[in-house]
Amino acid sequence: MIPNKLGGRLVVVFSLALLAACSSGFGGGGLSGSDGGPYAPGTARGDGVDGLIVGHRLVEAGEYELALKAYYRAAAKQGATVDVLSAIGSTNLKLGRLGQAEQVLRRAIEVDETFVPAWNNLGVVLMERGHIAEAARVFQTAYALDSGESDAIRDNLRLALAKMDKPDYPEDEEKTFTLVRRGVGEYLLLTQQ
């Protein structure tokens, strides 16, 4: 057994030795985040993943609130581009925030009047809000800008025109399609149920 006085001194000496080893000034390394050291680095360096890509992946996973946050981070980093605004508007649509979705999608169209997904998604919002005639005009614009290449836009236009002719037109299928831009010329079709 170690006498009490000696044991107390050993604990103090051992504690001081540990603290000295942890400091960056003693023996080099220590707990500093220096490259090549055995310890975890401090803050991350370099560019993070594009907020739009993260947002699109979160939308695919059904995590709309988190996707919206990722899109806002992308807006802070890239600015309010048509891609970012369209993604924010589309996500608000998925969350049922129709007023916000309409406002943001209209801003996206102001930024780029030829951006097909924003036109289409605005048409979907207008349909949901009961503005059938305006939605039909918006879908016509989207269809014309897309040169008739998207079946989803064509189906949306057909539905809007049918509802305009017969306001009590029964919907056989409860799905409405929206488009979210994922990159140059690449689109992701999402269904709203």
Helices and strands as residue ranges (DSSP letters): H 4-22, H 51-60, H 64-78, H 82-94, H 98-111, H 116-128, H 132-145, H 151-165, E 176-183, E 186-192
